[in-house]
Amino acid sequence: MSLANCKHCGQLYLQQRSAYCVKCQELHDRYYLTMRNYLKTNPRSTVLDIHENTGIPLSKVLEIRNETYVPFGQ
């Protein structure tokens, strides 16, 4: 374990595996699950569709898209 700054809020925390502090990791996970569930029912959605229909900030949608596998429409 080492000290690191949270990728989202910048707060100093004890890094175990995540680039986020506990509070921000919970928020990130909630956004991810919301996005994944939205895409299950709307598989051909774009980044902008997800942002407009879920309320997730556009920057977080793009961040999650780049960090994890999320099946976006072609």
N, C-alpha and C positions, 0 to 999 in steps of 0.2 A: 504494500500500500504506500501511496505517496500523496503529497499535497498537490492539488491542481485547482485551476479556476474553472467554474462551470461554463460550459459552452454557451448557455443561454443567458444567465443572469450575471455571470462574472464572479459570483461568490466563491470564496476559498472553501474547499471541502476535501475530505479524505477520499481519494479516487480508488475504487476497487475494480470495476470493469467499465463503467459508463463514463461518458464525457460530460455528464450532467450531474448536478447535485440531486439529492433524493426528491425534493419538491419538484424540480424541473423535469426529472425523469418520469414522475407520475403524470405530469401534464403531457409530456412527449408521448407516453404510452397511450394516454387517453385520445390524443389526436390521431395516433396511428390506428387505433382500433376503430375510431369513428370513420376515418378515411377508408379503411379496409372494408367495413360494413357497407359504406356508401357505394364502393366500387363493386361489391357483390351484387347489388341490386341495379347498378347503373354501370355496366362494364365498359362502355365506350365513352366514358366521361373524360373531359380534358382537365388540366390543372385548374383552369378558371372555373369550370363547372363545380369542381370539388370545393373550391374556395367559396363560391357564391351560395352553394346549397348546404354546406356544413358549418360555415362560420369560422373555419380554421384559417388563420392568417396565411396569406399567399406565401410568405417567406418560409413558414413551417411546412406547407405542402411541398414546396420545392426541396426543402431540406430532407424531409422524409423520403421523397422520391429518389433523391440521390444517395441516401444512406441505406435504404432497405429495398427489397424487392416488392414493388407494388405494381400490379398488372394494369397499366394505363392502356386506354384504347389506342389503336393504331391509326 
